[in-house]
Amino acid sequence: MNEQINKLINEAGTDVSGKWMSIDNVERFALLIVKECQKLNSKELSITAIERLLPLYKEHFGIEP
């Protein structure tokens, strides 16, 4: 498994043993993935694109950048 995914799984409070995650861990894991995507977008996209995307993250996922 990708090292970054392993890191996020551990950060979400679970492990990669193949056991089921609690719903809180799954929610936290998904939030961490979205935040990582936001970071990548901020590094790679123009200011105009970022300004257009960030409100969409809030609307779609319900989270602030």
N, C-alpha and C positions, 0 to 999 in steps of 0.2 A: 504494500500500500504506500502511496505517496507520503513522504516525510511531513509535508505541510498538513495533510489530512490527519495524520497521526497526532500531530501537535494540537490541532483543533479539537480532536476527539478527547484528548487528555485535558485540554483547557475547559471543555464542556463538563468535565467531572466524571468521565467514564473511561473505559479502556478499549483496546482493539481485540479482546479475547474472543469475540464472536457471541458474547452474551447479549441479551436484550438491553437496550437503554431505557431508562424511565422517560416518561413524556417530558419532564423538565429538562433532562439531558438532551433530548432530541431537539427541543425548542432552542436551548442554548447553543447547540451545535449549528443549527440552521442560522441563527442570529450571527454567529461568528463567521460563517461562510459569507453571508451578505456583507458584513463589515469588511472582510478581506477583499471582496469584489469592489466595494467602494474605494478602498485604498488603491487597488490597481487602477481603477478608472481615474482617480485623482492624479496618478503618476503619468498615465498614458494619453489622456484625452485633453483636448483644448478646454480652456476656461468656459467657453460658451456651451460645449457639450456637457461639461460637469454641472453647470448651472441648470441645464435642462433635465439632467438625470436625477439629481439629488431629490427634488420634490417627488419624482416618480417612485424612488425607493420608499419615501415616507408613505405615499399613497398606497403602494402595492404591498409593502411588508409591515407598515406601521412603525417604522423605526427612523430615528434621526441619524444623519451621517456621523 
